[in-house]
Amino acid sequence: MKKIWLFLSSSLFLFSFTILSCTKEIEMPNSNAIANGRTSTTNTLHDGTNVNGVMEIVDNSGNGGFLYTNNGGQTWAPVQMNHGNMIVSSVVFSSDTNGVAVGNYPSGTATNNIYSYTSDGGRTWSNPQSISGMGTINAIAFSSPANGVAVGNNGLYCLTNDGGHNWSAPKLLGGNDAMNISSIAFSSATNGVVVGSNNYFCAYSYTNDGGNNWFSWMEIPLVPAHNNISSVAFNSTLNGTLLGGATGTYFSTNNSGDTWYPTATSGDALKAIYSVVFNSATTGVVISSNKVKSSDLTYGLYRYTDDGGQSWSDPYGINGMSNIYSVAFSSATNGVVVGSNGNNAVYSYTSNRGQSWTNVQPCAPNFQIALSVAFAKPLFWWY
């Protein structure tokens, strides 16, 4: 572990924090894959008005369903999906047409995890299948149009090399079967990061061979056990942001996720953080709820950055959204947030990079919650 000291002249006091590092802990079992070394990127999208996308919604009986858009999220229509009461935990597109939805059935069902794929931008989906031995799936990410990694509880992950149509047998990540992995992101075709927690600490792990092998878990300070690390995302090959669940703690990296350091934003109104998404190399949005325990009042909040995640705006609410669960962008400027208001699934639209949002709209009749949203516009800037 390394130490770095900061002097804050305005308050005339000294403090230290720990920089997290994987590279000193363990030698990779297979480390002949080297990062491509690119140091600057621009995540360029077109105007987003003709982009396909999907939204996961849940009805009053707990059954999940999809809505589909072909105009970047301005309007939505139902999609036929034969997946019953599966609750989708992640939808990711690996190309303009190909995408995968992963999720789980309620506990007690014979088959826990499930996945389905699309080859037409989300208009139609394959019959659901299960990954044997994987258990719960929490997230998925692609490092290329063909190669991806799904992660879940008990430290398990599995791989695909055909865009998500088929998946490998599960493997143990980082040698710890007690870790529940909550998020995964790639910064290049080779480098990626997963985050998770167990009963004792929150931690991250790092890969430099596209997700085939991973370093040992490294503890993340300032984030107590059980509070979870909710999300990790990259805005360039080198730079990314990691969010500390219920603590509202932010971390940044400038070396593809090998080491992380706390940023100034922490301990504010954004307590139960759900997700961070970047829509360019400099701009991005964090969404959350202020609710940490059941007695708290609930309202959805967001904040945005225009300096790559080094600093963030004050938290703002969206009038008519009591909860915000997911955010996605169809271009550098246009995006959608989804969530709920009372017993209604709702969404809102932005055309200015997430700095402000339009009037909230209902998603569909008789649906309580909108859990996730994704657009068929993957950001593989390393290709």
N, C-alpha and C positions, 0 to 999 in steps of 0.2 A: 504494500500500500504506500502511496505517496501523500505527502502533505503539502499544501500550498497556503501561504499566509496572505491575508488581505488587510490593508490599512484603509480605514474609512476616515478621511480627514475631517469630514463635517461633524462627526460624533466623537472623534478622538479616542477610539478604542480599537483593540486588536482582537481578531478572532481567526480561527483556522477551520478548514473543512477538509474532508478526505476526498481525493480524486479516486474514483473507482477504476480498477484496471483488471482486465482478464489476462493480459499477455504475460504477466509475471507468475501466474498461478500454476499453469499446467501446459505441457507441450501437446499440441494437437495430435491425435492419432493418425491423421492424414492431412498434412498441411502443404502439399505441393501445389494447391490452387492458390494463386496470388491475385490480390485485388488489382483492378485495371488501372488504378492510380489517377483517375481523372479528378481534377480539383475544383472545377466550376461547372455549373449546369444552369439551364433555364428550363423549367417545366412548362413547355409551350403547348397550349391547347387552342383550338379554334373557338368561335364564339359560343359554342355549346347549344345552339338552338335546335340542332337536328340530332342530338345525342340520345341514344336509348338508355333506359335505366329501369330499375325495379325498386319497390318498396315492400318491406315485410310488415304486415298488419295482423292483429290478433283480435278475434271476435269475442263476444260475451261468454262463449262456452270454452274459451281457451284454444280454439282452433286457429292455426295460422293460415295466411294466404298472401298472394303477391298482387301488387298493382304494377302496371307497366306504363312508361312514358316514352314517346319518341320525339319530344320537343324540349329535352333538357330539364324536365321536371315542372313545366308550367301547368300541364294537365296530366291526369292519370286515369287508367282504365283497368278493370279486373283482368287477371290472368288465370287460366285453368291450371291448377296444380294438384296432383294426386298425392298429397303428403299428409293428409289428416291433421292430427294435432301436433305435428312437428313444430317446434319453435326454432326459427333460424337464428343462429348466433353470429353468422358472418356471411356476407355476399361479396365476392370479389370477381372482377373481370380481368382476364389475362390478355384480351384483345378487344377490338371493336365489336366482336360478335360472341366470343367464347367467355363463359363465366361459370362459377361454381357457387352453390349455396350449401353451407354446412350447418348442422344444428343437432338437436336432440329431442327425443320424445320425453314426456314426463317420466319421472322415476317410477319404477315398478313395471314398466312395459318390458316385453321380451327383448326388444332391440333398442338400445339406448341411442347411439349416434346414427346420423343419417346424412346423406349428401345427394345432391341432384345437380345436373349441369345443363347449360344451354349453349346452343351453337348459332343462335339468331338474335343475339342482343337482349334476351330475356323475354321474347314473345312466347316461346314454348320451352318446357323443361322435361328432362328425362324422368323415367320412373325412379323413385327413391331407392337408394342402395345403402348398405351399411359397411363400415370398415371393421372387419372382425378383430376383436381384441383391443380396439382403440378406446372404448369407453366414451366419456364426454368429450366433445370437440368444442373448443371455445373460440378459435380464430384460425384464419388461413391467410397466406400471403404468397405471391408469385415473384420469383426472381427473373423470370423470362416468360414469354408466351406459353412455353411448354412445362417449365419446372416450377413446382410449388411445394409448400410445406403446410400441413395442418397440425395444430397443437391443441392439447387438452389437459385434463387433470392427471394426477399421478405421474407427472413428468414425462408423458408420452408424446411422441410426434410421429408422423408418417409422411411419405414423399410421393409426389406424382411427377411423371416425365411426359405426360400426354395431355396437359392442360386440364387435368382434374377428372378425366374419364375413369381412370384406374389409380389405385393407391397401394403403396407397399405395406408390408406388415409393420406394426408399430415398433418403435425403438425407444429406449430410455434416454432422455436428454440430460446431459451433464451429470449423470450418475446419481440422481436424487429422485426417488419415486414418491416423495412426499410433496413435491412442488406442483401446484396448480398453475398452469401457464395461461395467462390471460390475454396476451397480445404478442404479435410478431410483425416485423417490418424489415424490408431489405433496402440497402442503400446502393447496391450494385448487383451484378449477376452473381457475385461471390460472397459479399459481406452482408450480414444480417444480424438482428438482435431479437431475443425473446425476453419477456419479463413475466414474473410470477411471484407466488408467495406460498409459505407453509405456516405451520403453527408457531414458528420461531422468528422468521425474518422474511423480508421482501428481497428479491434478487433479480439479476439479469444474467444472461449467457450470450455468447457471441460465436458466430461462425464465419469462416473465411473460405469455405468451399461450397457455397450455395445451399447450405443446410444439411448436407450429408452427415457432418460431424460438428460437435459443439464443445466449447470450453466448459470447464467446471463453473458452477453457479458462483456469482460474486454478490455478497450482501450489499444492499443499498441503505446507507445510513439515513437518518431523519424520517424514515417511513416505518412505523411500528408494524409488527406482525399483525395479521388479520385485516389490515387496512388496504392491502392489495396495491399493486401497480396497475393502473387501469389501461394505459395506452402508450404506445411508442410509435413515432413517425419520423421520416426523414424528408428534408426539403432540398437536399443535394447529396452528392456522393459522400461528402464528409460530415455534413451538419444535420442534426436531428434533435428532437425533444422527447423527453420521457416524463410522464405525469404520475404523481403519487396519490392515486385513489382518494380516500376520505381525508387525507391530510392537506390536500391542496398544494403539494410541493412540486416544483418544476425542476427538471434537470436538463442540461444541454450537453451535446457532444460536438467536437470538431474534428474527430478522427474516425468516422464511420461507426461509432458505438463502442470502440475499444475502451475508452474511458469516459466518465460522465462527471459533471460538476453542477452543484445547485445554482440556480439563477435567483435573481432578487425577488421574484414573485413567489410568495408562499404565505400560507396561513390566512388567506383572505376569504371572501364570501363563497368562492368556488370550492366547496368541500368535497362533494361526491362527484368527482370528475369522471366522465364517461369516455371521452374521445378527444384526440387532437388530429386535425387534418390540415395539410398544407396544399394551397392551390397554385403556388409559384415558389421560387427560391427564397422569397422574402416574406410572403403573406400567408397567413393561416388563421384557423379558428379553433378554439377550445370550447367544448360544451359540457354542461354539468347541471346538477341540481344542488341546492343549498342544503338538502336534507341528508343528515347523517344518522339520526336515530328516529324511531317511529313517531316520537312526540313533536318533531320539528315540522314547521310549516314547509310546504313544498312549492318551489317555483323554479322553472328552468332558467338558466343563465348562459351567456356566452361572452367571450372576449376574443379580440383579434390582435394579431401582430403584423407589423410591416417591416420588421428587421430580422426575420428568420427565427423568431422565438426567443431572442435575447431579452425582450421586454414585451409586455402585453397590456392592452387597454384595461380600463376599469371594467368590472362585470356589468353587463346589461341584461335585462329581461326582454322577452318578446311577448307583447300583450296578447293574451289569449292562448298561451302555451304554459301549462303548469309544470310539464316535464319535457325535457329535450333529451332524446336518446341517441340520435345519430345525425351526422352531417356528411354531405358529399358534394363535390363540385363537378359540373359538366364542362367547365372552362375555367380560365384564370379569374373570371369575374362572376360567373353565374353558379349558384348552388342552392341546395335545399336542406333544411333541417326538419326532422320528424319527431313526433312525440305524442303527447296527450294533453287534453284539457277536460278535467272531470272524467266522464266516461266516454269521451270521444277521441278517436285517433285524428290527429291534425298535422298539417305541415305548413311551412312558410318558405318563401323564395327570396333570394338576394341576387342583385345584379351589380353589386359594388364590392365584391371580394369578401362579403360577410360583415361589413361595417354596419349595415342596417338591413332590416328584413321587412317584407311586405305583410299585408294583413293575413292573418292565419286563416287557412282553408280546411274544411273537413276532408278526410281522406276517402271515406266510403261509409254508407249507412251501416249501423249495427256493429261497428268495429271500435274497440276501446282504446287500443294502443297501436302506434306505429313504432316498431322497434329498430328498423335499420333501413338504410337507403344506399344505393350504389349506382354508378353510371359506367357504361361500357366505354370508358376512356382511361385505360391504365397509363400510368406515368413511368414508363421505362426509359428514363432519360439516358441510361447507359448504352442504349442501342442506337 
